[in-house]
Amino acid sequence: MTMRETSEMTSTREVNTARQGTAELPDETLIARIRAGDTSAYEIILRRYNRRLFRVTRSILRDDDDAQDAMQEAYVRAFTNLGDYRTPGNFGAWLTRIAVNEALMKKRRDKRIAPRDAAPLHDEDDAVAEQPAPGAGTEDLAANGELRHLIEAAVDQLPESFRTVFVLRAIEQLSVEETATCLDIPAPTVKTRFHRARGLMQQALARHFEAAGLTAFDFAGPRCDRMVETVLARLTLSRTN
């Protein structure tokens, strides 16, 4: 190995180490860097919150493409209005509220999204009956991805007010307080809705949920990269205009 190749490898390792260290910085530090002009720090924010924002927007829109459109708008709006965020605070909750509002606005605007939440919230027996029944064993389902699809289909059958709470509490694993802050609703309301959502899911998914619940509505790999590239490109274009 030549001295040049050794130098390049060392430089690459140093860059990767620096990136890893930056990726582990808390939100407040990243926000301070962004406000100081280091817009590259926003990429870390995007990757850090892509999964949560996808899950919460999809819980409202029930369509992958529509959810990603709402995510983009939320990220751009958050960047543009970063001066409104007060530190120290809960940046994740602030960003999630923006995403929720974007998804709700898109749902109202987009006539293509069918009103599938019209069923009465108290018809728990009917809602459970509509959910897919467990078939194959847990190991088989987990092996071929059917379990994840089973969970996603069952979540999609929940009424919207229950569904978003369930996604944040059970799948994203936020606390009651964090969920309440994200959705701007009282903590007791979160507890009630989550309890009822679990009741709707329990009969169909009780034996299966732990095996794959945390992978439902995942947002990683190429989709994560595309979201980061698209948002950063839009922000770069807005700064040059």
Secondary structure, 3 states (H helix, E strand, C coil): CCHHHHHHHHHHHHHHHHHHHHHCCCHHHHHHHHHCCCCCHHHHHHHHHHHHHHHHHHHHHCCHHHHHHHHHHHHHHHHHCHHHCCCCCCHHHHHHHHHHHHHHHHHHHCCCCCCCCCCCCCCHHHHHHHCCCCCCCHHHHHHHCHHHHHHHHHHHCCCHHHHHHHHHHHHCCCCHHHHHHHHCCCHHHHHHHHHHHHHHHHHHHCCCHHHHHHHCCCCCCHHHHHHHHHHHHHHHHHHHC
